[in-house]
Amino acid sequence: MALFQKKQPEQKPGQKPVSRPEPKPEPKTEVKKAAPAQAPSPQRDTTFFTKKLKITGNLSGEGNLIIQGVFDGEFDLRGQLKIAQGARVKGNVKAHDISVNGNVEGNLTASEKVHLDSTAKINGRITTPKISVSEGAVFDGEIKMSRATTPSSSASSTVAKK
């Protein structure tokens, strides 16, 4: 029988029927929906400044950063910043989340939270809506607990009407 108007090869008596190989089924592929935009995860988009690295200058951008060396300058980071034990930062720091295990001489401004681990040493001002301080952390300065941590929101503050 011809399928879709195709002729089958004729079979001679005593000959085995000619079989065509069956096409292999194609593997099913799943279509994944794009993830909603969110802050970079700690596993992805993380940059490391290693112990042997000394940087002077200003840094801004989006992503996560772990500092293990020495940094002298300004940070404006849209992501998480971790200052590791033994690291030294001199300058003002802005980020979503800031975790300090090393030494910081300057102001810390976080839009989400600041965590000072037991080995942290801070000399400066901290502005954040949330803070956690582990026993043993050393802090010399002042803390302002405020949601208005971005330059645009502090410049144009509004009063809620009752």
PyMOL commands that set and color helices and strands:
alter all, ss='L'
color gray80, all
select helices_A, chain A and resi 151-155
alter helices_A, ss='H'
color red, helices_A
select strands_A, chain A and resi 46-49+54-62+64-67+70-78+80-83+88-90+93-100+103-105+108-116+121-128+131-133+138-145
alter strands_A, ss='S'
color yellow, strands_A
deselect
rebuild
show_as cartoon
